[in-house]
Amino acid sequence: MPTGVALRDVREQLFDAADRILLRDGPSALTSRAVTAEAGVAKGVLHRHFEDFDAFLAEFVLDRVGRMDARAAALREAAGTGEVADNVTDALVAVFGSVAVAIVALVTFRDELRARLRESWPAGVPVLTDLAVMLDSYLSAERDLGRFPGSADVSTLAAMLVGSTHLLFADRTGPAPTPDAVRRVVAAVLARA
């Protein structure tokens, strides 16, 4: 006979729990037991909804990367408005200020997760690759509007922006960089155009 309370949107409840654990304790603390305890559900709930823990993690990462689509659309819509460096800075701070940095660490930390992600994510590291594509698209739009040098290699600049900014945010235990610190890096990279 079933007992307990019916769960609503179990996937999102488990994904939100994973977010909290990653942000608070880092990727080494992310276990199936920790996720179910954080979500306040029975231990078997995760395994009833996912093939195994790596399947859960792969779907979690892809779900969180999918959330970047709205940010990418907003950044593309910002083309032609404001300062290019400010728009890029705002986008980078928003992405790296979220669970994104912890997801990058998680993907790096777990070989099995990387193998599972390769089934649907052909190259690069989710979040970082998507962010580079987002910046490339935005800088291309600004270039088309004449607000960014026509000869600029926006793909290379986008990758440089992602890598340089990721270094600022990579220390999960230290203070987050200020928007001004991020903008200085952005300005230095964009000056190369």
DOTI-556247 format. One record per residue (C-alpha): residue in three letters; y, z, x. Coordinates in pm, 1 decimal. Layout:
<node><rest>ALA</rest><y>Y</y><z>Z</z><x>X</x></node>
...
This chain:
<node><rest>MET</rest><y>0.0</y><z>0.0</z><x>0.0</x></node>
<node><rest>PRO</rest><y>339.3</y><z>-96.4</z><x>145.8</x></node>
<node><rest>THR</rest><y>568.4</y><z>184.5</z><x>244.1</x></node>
<node><rest>GLY</rest><y>920.9</y><z>211.2</z><x>374.7</x></node>
<node><rest>VAL</rest><y>1234.3</y><z>20.7</z><x>294.2</x></node>
<node><rest>ALA</rest><y>1250.1</y><z>-356.6</z><x>256.1</x></node>
<node><rest>LEU</rest><y>1428.5</y><z>-513.0</z><x>551.9</x></node>
<node><rest>ARG</rest><y>1704.5</y><z>-764.5</z><x>506.3</x></node>
<node><rest>ASP</rest><y>1751.9</y><z>-1036.0</z><x>763.2</x></node>
<node><rest>VAL</rest><y>1510.8</y><z>-885.0</z><x>1012.5</x></node>
<node><rest>ARG</rest><y>1586.0</y><z>-1147.3</z><x>1277.4</x></node>
<node><rest>GLU</rest><y>1957.3</y><z>-1068.7</z><x>1278.1</x></node>
<node><rest>GLN</rest><y>1889.2</y><z>-695.2</z><x>1275.5</x></node>
<node><rest>LEU</rest><y>1665.3</y><z>-732.6</z><x>1581.4</x></node>
<node><rest>PHE</rest><y>1908.0</y><z>-972.3</z><x>1753.9</x></node>
<node><rest>ASP</rest><y>2198.2</y><z>-730.9</z><x>1698.8</x></node>
<node><rest>ALA</rest><y>1987.0</y><z>-450.6</z><x>1845.9</x></node>
<node><rest>ALA</rest><y>1915.7</y><z>-668.9</z><x>2150.4</x></node>
<node><rest>ASP</rest><y>2291.6</y><z>-731.9</z><x>2188.9</x></node>
<node><rest>ARG</rest><y>2363.1</y><z>-360.5</z><x>2191.6</x></node>
<node><rest>ILE</rest><y>2089.6</y><z>-284.7</z><x>2445.9</x></node>
<node><rest>LEU</rest><y>2197.8</y><z>-566.6</z><x>2677.5</x></node>
<node><rest>LEU</rest><y>2561.6</y><z>-461.2</z><x>2666.1</x></node>
<node><rest>ARG</rest><y>2489.0</y><z>-91.9</z><x>2706.4</x></node>
<node><rest>ASP</rest><y>2190.0</y><z>-84.1</z><x>2942.1</x></node>
<node><rest>GLY</rest><y>2136.3</y><z>-432.7</z><x>3087.0</x></node>
<node><rest>PRO</rest><y>1840.7</y><z>-671.1</z><x>3085.5</x></node>
<node><rest>SER</rest><y>1592.3</y><z>-434.8</z><x>3249.9</x></node>
<node><rest>ALA</rest><y>1617.4</y><z>-203.2</z><x>2948.3</x></node>
<node><rest>LEU</rest><y>1539.9</y><z>-477.9</z><x>2698.6</x></node>
<node><rest>THR</rest><y>1182.4</y><z>-422.6</z><x>2580.9</x></node>
<node><rest>SER</rest><y>1019.2</y><z>-478.4</z><x>2244.6</x></node>
<node><rest>ARG</rest><y>997.2</y><z>-103.6</z><x>2195.7</x></node>
<node><rest>ALA</rest><y>1366.1</y><z>-57.4</z><x>2282.1</x></node>
<node><rest>VAL</rest><y>1468.0</y><z>-334.5</z><x>2042.6</x></node>
<node><rest>THR</rest><y>1270.2</y><z>-197.3</z><x>1748.4</x></node>
<node><rest>ALA</rest><y>1390.5</y><z>156.8</z><x>1816.3</x></node>
<node><rest>GLU</rest><y>1752.8</y><z>38.7</z><x>1838.1</x></node>
<node><rest>ALA</rest><y>1710.5</y><z>-163.1</z><x>1517.2</x></node>
<node><rest>GLY</rest><y>1553.3</y><z>136.6</z><x>1342.4</x></node>
<node><rest>VAL</rest><y>1239.5</y><z>-51.5</z><x>1243.0</x></node>
<node><rest>ALA</rest><y>869.6</y><z>1.4</z><x>1301.5</x></node>
<node><rest>LYS</rest><y>729.7</y><z>-124.0</z><x>1631.9</x></node>
<node><rest>GLY</rest><y>519.4</y><z>-390.7</z><x>1464.2</x></node>
<node><rest>VAL</rest><y>812.0</y><z>-556.3</z><x>1285.7</x></node>
<node><rest>LEU</rest><y>913.3</y><z>-763.9</z><x>1587.2</x></node>
<node><rest>HIS</rest><y>560.1</y><z>-894.6</z><x>1635.2</x></node>
<node><rest>ARG</rest><y>525.6</y><z>-982.0</z><x>1266.9</x></node>
<node><rest>HIS</rest><y>824.9</y><z>-1214.2</z><x>1295.5</x></node>
<node><rest>PHE</rest><y>780.2</y><z>-1354.1</z><x>1647.2</x></node>
<node><rest>GLU</rest><y>477.2</y><z>-1480.0</z><x>1839.7</x></node>
<node><rest>ASP</rest><y>547.4</y><z>-1243.0</z><x>2129.0</x></node>
<node><rest>PHE</rest><y>840.9</y><z>-1074.3</z><x>2300.7</x></node>
<node><rest>ASP</rest><y>932.1</y><z>-1381.2</z><x>2506.5</x></node>
<node><rest>ALA</rest><y>940.9</y><z>-1589.6</z><x>2186.0</x></node>
<node><rest>PHE</rest><y>1177.3</y><z>-1327.4</z><x>2042.1</x></node>
<node><rest>LEU</rest><y>1396.0</y><z>-1342.3</z><x>2353.3</x></node>
<node><rest>ALA</rest><y>1403.5</y><z>-1723.4</z><x>2355.2</x></node>
<node><rest>GLU</rest><y>1511.0</y><z>-1735.6</z><x>1990.0</x></node>
<node><rest>PHE</rest><y>1765.4</y><z>-1459.7</z><x>2055.4</x></node>
<node><rest>VAL</rest><y>1920.7</y><z>-1650.7</z><x>2347.4</x></node>
<node><rest>LEU</rest><y>1931.1</y><z>-1979.1</z><x>2155.3</x></node>
<node><rest>ASP</rest><y>2084.6</y><z>-1804.5</z><x>1853.4</x></node>
<node><rest>ARG</rest><y>2358.8</y><z>-1651.6</z><x>2066.6</x></node>
<node><rest>VAL</rest><y>2423.6</y><z>-1983.4</z><x>2243.1</x></node>
<node><rest>GLY</rest><y>2445.8</y><z>-2148.9</z><x>1900.5</x></node>
<node><rest>ARG</rest><y>2728.4</y><z>-1912.8</z><x>1813.6</x></node>
<node><rest>MET</rest><y>2935.4</y><z>-2079.6</z><x>2082.7</x></node>
<node><rest>ASP</rest><y>2962.5</y><z>-2391.9</z><x>1865.2</x></node>
<node><rest>ALA</rest><y>3245.9</y><z>-2236.9</z><x>1663.8</x></node>
<node><rest>ARG</rest><y>3429.4</y><z>-2144.0</z><x>1984.3</x></node>
<node><rest>ALA</rest><y>3382.0</y><z>-2495.3</z><x>2118.5</x></node>
<node><rest>ALA</rest><y>3522.4</y><z>-2646.8</z><x>1799.0</x></node>
<node><rest>ALA</rest><y>3821.7</y><z>-2411.0</z><x>1806.4</x></node>
<node><rest>LEU</rest><y>3892.7</y><z>-2497.6</z><x>2169.2</x></node>
<node><rest>ARG</rest><y>3874.6</y><z>-2872.5</z><x>2099.1</x></node>
<node><rest>GLU</rest><y>4113.1</y><z>-2822.4</z><x>1806.8</x></node>
<node><rest>ALA</rest><y>4354.8</y><z>-2645.0</z><x>2041.6</x></node>
<node><rest>ALA</rest><y>4392.5</y><z>-2965.0</z><x>2245.3</x></node>
<node><rest>GLY</rest><y>4755.7</y><z>-3069.0</z><x>2240.4</x></node>
<node><rest>THR</rest><y>4882.4</y><z>-2718.6</z><x>2167.0</x></node>
<node><rest>GLY</rest><y>4987.5</y><z>-2436.2</z><x>2396.3</x></node>
<node><rest>GLU</rest><y>4931.9</y><z>-2437.2</z><x>2769.3</x></node>
<node><rest>VAL</rest><y>4606.2</y><z>-2585.3</z><x>2896.9</x></node>
<node><rest>ALA</rest><y>4549.4</y><z>-2292.8</z><x>3134.9</x></node>
<node><rest>ASP</rest><y>4609.8</y><z>-2041.9</z><x>2855.1</x></node>
<node><rest>ASN</rest><y>4365.6</y><z>-2216.8</z><x>2621.4</x></node>
<node><rest>VAL</rest><y>4098.4</y><z>-2227.9</z><x>2891.7</x></node>
<node><rest>THR</rest><y>4161.3</y><z>-1863.8</z><x>2984.5</x></node>
<node><rest>ASP</rest><y>4131.3</y><z>-1751.3</z><x>2622.8</x></node>
<node><rest>ALA</rest><y>3802.5</y><z>-1938.9</z><x>2582.6</x></node>
<node><rest>LEU</rest><y>3656.2</y><z>-1797.9</z><x>2904.8</x></node>
<node><rest>VAL</rest><y>3759.7</y><z>-1440.4</z><x>2823.4</x></node>
<node><rest>ALA</rest><y>3612.0</y><z>-1472.7</z><x>2473.1</x></node>
<node><rest>VAL</rest><y>3277.3</y><z>-1604.4</z><x>2595.3</x></node>
<node><rest>PHE</rest><y>3238.4</y><z>-1380.7</z><x>2898.5</x></node>
<node><rest>GLY</rest><y>3371.1</y><z>-1079.6</z><x>2708.9</x></node>
<node><rest>SER</rest><y>3079.9</y><z>-1112.9</z><x>2467.0</x></node>
<node><rest>VAL</rest><y>2710.7</y><z>-1063.2</z><x>2532.8</x></node>
<node><rest>ALA</rest><y>2709.7</y><z>-1392.2</z><x>2729.3</x></node>
<node><rest>VAL</rest><y>2712.4</y><z>-1237.3</z><x>3077.7</x></node>
<node><rest>ALA</rest><y>2423.1</y><z>-1011.4</z><x>2984.2</x></node>
<node><rest>ILE</rest><y>2230.1</y><z>-1310.5</z><x>2847.8</x></node>
<node><rest>VAL</rest><y>2276.1</y><z>-1493.2</z><x>3177.6</x></node>
<node><rest>ALA</rest><y>2138.1</y><z>-1188.1</z><x>3358.7</x></node>
<node><rest>LEU</rest><y>1849.4</y><z>-1167.8</z><x>3111.4</x></node>
<node><rest>VAL</rest><y>1754.5</y><z>-1533.4</z><x>3162.8</x></node>
<node><rest>THR</rest><y>1774.1</y><z>-1485.0</z><x>3539.6</x></node>
<node><rest>PHE</rest><y>1571.2</y><z>-1163.6</z><x>3519.5</x></node>
<node><rest>ARG</rest><y>1272.6</y><z>-1295.6</z><x>3318.7</x></node>
<node><rest>ASP</rest><y>1061.1</y><z>-1582.7</z><x>3451.0</x></node>
<node><rest>GLU</rest><y>863.0</y><z>-1604.6</z><x>3125.9</x></node>
<node><rest>LEU</rest><y>1183.4</y><z>-1639.5</z><x>2924.9</x></node>
<node><rest>ARG</rest><y>1309.7</y><z>-1922.3</z><x>3146.7</x></node>
<node><rest>ALA</rest><y>977.5</y><z>-2102.2</z><x>3103.7</x></node>
<node><rest>ARG</rest><y>995.4</y><z>-2061.0</z><x>2725.7</x></node>
<node><rest>LEU</rest><y>1356.6</y><z>-2181.9</z><x>2716.1</x></node>
<node><rest>ARG</rest><y>1266.6</y><z>-2493.4</z><x>2916.1</x></node>
<node><rest>GLU</rest><y>1072.2</y><z>-2608.7</z><x>2609.8</x></node>
<node><rest>SER</rest><y>1399.3</y><z>-2658.2</z><x>2420.5</x></node>
<node><rest>TRP</rest><y>1672.0</y><z>-2624.3</z><x>2686.3</x></node>
<node><rest>PRO</rest><y>1611.5</y><z>-2893.3</z><x>2947.2</x></node>
<node><rest>ALA</rest><y>1843.3</y><z>-2789.7</z><x>3230.4</x></node>
<node><rest>GLY</rest><y>2076.2</y><z>-2520.7</z><x>3349.6</x></node>
<node><rest>VAL</rest><y>2119.8</y><z>-2170.9</z><x>3218.6</x></node>
<node><rest>PRO</rest><y>2197.2</y><z>-2133.2</z><x>2847.7</x></node>
<node><rest>VAL</rest><y>2549.3</y><z>-1999.3</z><x>2793.8</x></node>
<node><rest>LEU</rest><y>2674.1</y><z>-2125.5</z><x>3130.1</x></node>
<node><rest>THR</rest><y>2568.6</y><z>-2483.9</z><x>3062.9</x></node>
<node><rest>ASP</rest><y>2705.0</y><z>-2474.7</z><x>2708.3</x></node>
<node><rest>LEU</rest><y>3031.9</y><z>-2326.5</z><x>2831.7</x></node>
<node><rest>ALA</rest><y>3068.7</y><z>-2601.7</z><x>3092.6</x></node>
<node><rest>VAL</rest><y>3012.5</y><z>-2865.5</z><x>2824.0</x></node>
<node><rest>MET</rest><y>3269.1</y><z>-2692.8</z><x>2600.2</x></node>
<node><rest>LEU</rest><y>3532.3</y><z>-2690.6</z><x>2877.3</x></node>
<node><rest>ASP</rest><y>3452.3</y><z>-3048.8</z><x>2976.1</x></node>
<node><rest>SER</rest><y>3507.1</y><z>-3159.9</z><x>2615.8</x></node>
<node><rest>TYR</rest><y>3836.5</y><z>-2971.1</z><x>2589.4</x></node>
<node><rest>LEU</rest><y>3973.7</y><z>-3090.8</z><x>2923.4</x></node>
<node><rest>SER</rest><y>3872.6</y><z>-3447.9</z><x>2835.4</x></node>
<node><rest>ALA</rest><y>4067.0</y><z>-3418.3</z><x>2509.4</x></node>
<node><rest>GLU</rest><y>4371.1</y><z>-3287.5</z><x>2696.9</x></node>
<node><rest>ARG</rest><y>4337.7</y><z>-3573.1</z><x>2946.9</x></node>
<node><rest>ASP</rest><y>4322.5</y><z>-3823.6</z><x>2658.7</x></node>
<node><rest>LEU</rest><y>4643.0</y><z>-3671.1</z><x>2520.4</x></node>
<node><rest>GLY</rest><y>4813.5</y><z>-3709.8</z><x>2858.1</x></node>
<node><rest>ARG</rest><y>4845.3</y><z>-3334.3</z><x>2909.7</x></node>
<node><rest>PHE</rest><y>4598.1</y><z>-3329.8</z><x>3199.2</x></node>
<node><rest>PRO</rest><y>4578.6</y><z>-3570.3</z><x>3495.0</x></node>
<node><rest>GLY</rest><y>4397.2</y><z>-3892.3</z><x>3408.2</x></node>
<node><rest>SER</rest><y>4217.2</y><z>-3899.2</z><x>3740.6</x></node>
<node><rest>ALA</rest><y>4077.9</y><z>-3545.0</z><x>3701.8</x></node>
<node><rest>ASP</rest><y>3701.6</y><z>-3501.0</z><x>3728.5</x></node>
<node><rest>VAL</rest><y>3680.0</y><z>-3270.8</z><x>3427.3</x></node>
<node><rest>SER</rest><y>3303.0</y><z>-3220.8</z><x>3454.7</x></node>
<node><rest>THR</rest><y>3336.9</y><z>-3080.2</z><x>3805.2</x></node>
<node><rest>LEU</rest><y>3639.5</y><z>-2871.5</z><x>3708.7</x></node>
<node><rest>ALA</rest><y>3452.6</y><z>-2731.2</z><x>3407.0</x></node>
<node><rest>ALA</rest><y>3159.9</y><z>-2627.5</z><x>3628.1</x></node>
<node><rest>MET</rest><y>3400.4</y><z>-2470.9</z><x>3878.9</x></node>
<node><rest>LEU</rest><y>3574.2</y><z>-2278.0</z><x>3600.0</x></node>
<node><rest>VAL</rest><y>3244.0</y><z>-2144.2</z><x>3467.6</x></node>
<node><rest>GLY</rest><y>3113.6</y><z>-2043.4</z><x>3809.4</x></node>
<node><rest>SER</rest><y>3437.7</y><z>-1887.7</z><x>3931.4</x></node>
<node><rest>THR</rest><y>3493.6</y><z>-1694.0</z><x>3611.9</x></node>
<node><rest>HIS</rest><y>3132.9</y><z>-1582.6</z><x>3590.2</x></node>
<node><rest>LEU</rest><y>3175.9</y><z>-1418.8</z><x>3929.7</x></node>
<node><rest>LEU</rest><y>3464.4</y><z>-1214.1</z><x>3789.4</x></node>
<node><rest>PHE</rest><y>3255.5</y><z>-1089.4</z><x>3495.6</x></node>
<node><rest>ALA</rest><y>2916.2</y><z>-1059.8</z><x>3666.9</x></node>
<node><rest>ASP</rest><y>2936.6</y><z>-687.6</z><x>3749.5</x></node>
<node><rest>ARG</rest><y>2821.1</y><z>-533.8</z><x>3423.0</x></node>
<node><rest>THR</rest><y>2889.5</y><z>-179.8</z><x>3543.8</x></node>
<node><rest>GLY</rest><y>3243.3</y><z>-234.8</z><x>3670.2</x></node>
<node><rest>PRO</rest><y>3560.9</y><z>-284.1</z><x>3473.2</x></node>
<node><rest>ALA</rest><y>3602.8</y><z>-623.5</z><x>3309.0</x></node>
<node><rest>PRO</rest><y>3862.6</y><z>-846.8</z><x>3470.6</x></node>
<node><rest>THR</rest><y>4198.0</y><z>-863.7</z><x>3299.8</x></node>
<node><rest>PRO</rest><y>4305.2</y><z>-1184.3</z><x>3125.3</x></node>
<node><rest>ASP</rest><y>4569.7</y><z>-1220.2</z><x>3398.2</x></node>
<node><rest>ALA</rest><y>4299.3</y><z>-1214.9</z><x>3668.3</x></node>
<node><rest>VAL</rest><y>4104.8</y><z>-1480.4</z><x>3477.9</x></node>
<node><rest>ARG</rest><y>4418.1</y><z>-1690.3</z><x>3432.0</x></node>
<node><rest>ARG</rest><y>4488.0</y><z>-1681.8</z><x>3806.8</x></node>
<node><rest>VAL</rest><y>4141.5</y><z>-1826.4</z><x>3871.6</x></node>
<node><rest>VAL</rest><y>4186.4</y><z>-2084.5</z><x>3595.7</x></node>
<node><rest>ALA</rest><y>4526.1</y><z>-2188.9</z><x>3734.2</x></node>
<node><rest>ALA</rest><y>4382.3</y><z>-2222.3</z><x>4085.5</x></node>
<node><rest>VAL</rest><y>4092.2</y><z>-2437.8</z><x>3965.9</x></node>
<node><rest>LEU</rest><y>4305.3</y><z>-2656.6</z><x>3740.2</x></node>
<node><rest>ALA</rest><y>4558.2</y><z>-2706.4</z><x>4021.8</x></node>
<node><rest>ARG</rest><y>4282.8</y><z>-2900.5</z><x>4202.1</x></node>
<node><rest>ALA</rest><y>4325.8</y><z>-3173.2</z><x>3938.3</x></node>
